[in-house]
């Protein structure tokens, strides 16, 4: 059982359109922990950790 961490930045039209809400609504189906947040420069940052097959 080896955990993997991914760090992803999303750009484009990702703030103010429900992007974070949509991602959070998908997570309960997976064994993953992490954060997703808006950045001041308009991007969204995602940090997630879990089994390779769950990410």
N, C-alpha and C positions, 0 to 999 in steps of 0.2 A: 504494500500500500504506500505509494509515493505521491506526495502532494506536489502540485504544479501551481505556480502563480503567473498570472498574465496581467500586464499593465497596458491598457489600450487608450488612445485618445481618439475621439470622434470629432470631426469638424464638419462644417457646412451648416445646414439648418437643423440644429439639434437642441437648441434652447427655446423654450416657450411653445413647444409643439407636442409635449407629452412623451418625449423620448425616454427620460429616466423612469417615469411611471410605467411605461410599457416594458422596459427591461426588468424592473422590480416585479411586475406581475408574472413574468416568465420564470423567475428564479425558484419559487416554491416547488417546482417539479424536479429540481436538481439538488444534489448534495454539494452546494457551493456556498462559500462565504465571501464577502467583499463589500466594497463601497462603490457608489457611482455619484458623481457630483459635477455641478456646473463650475467652470473656471472663468475668471474675469475676462479672458481673451475670447470668449464665445464658444470654446470647445467644451466637450464633456469628457471627464476622466473616469475610467472604469478600472478597478483593481479587483481581481477575483482569484480565489484559491480553492482548489479541490482536486479530485482525481482527474487524470488526463481525459478519461472517457466522459466525465461530467462537464468539462469545459468545452 
